[in-house]
Amino acid sequence: MIAAVCAGTWLLFLYKDTLEEISHRESNKAVLEKDIQDLRSEANKHRKYLDELRKNPEFQDAVARRELGYAKEGERVTRFPPDEKLPNEDNIRITRP
């Protein structure tokens, strides 16, 4: 009889631990699925950016001017210190003399 009570108690603890493990794994799964969704969204955004960069010469020009500081002949590029409140393109001014 004592053996049966001990076995029953052990099975209850084992069952409780198993339920806690399942709960932990389900919450971890939800976090990982959210991460996957975020990464897919980011990859899609980068894919669209690269497609636009490959196909659109005006976009290529705008990116070269903004990110590399390129200017057309007769233009002057002025760079300002980075301001975290402004996007990168607002720190560059292109003027024609």
SULUR-V439235 format. One record per run of one state. SS is the DSSP state (@ for helix, = for strand, . for the rest). FROM is the first residue (numbers start at 0). TO is the last residue. Records with the same first field share a line. If there is no record, write none. Layout:
SS=FROM-TO, FROM-TO
This chain:
.=0-0, 55-55, 68-73, 79-86, 96-96
@=1-54, 56-67, 87-90
==74-78, 91-95
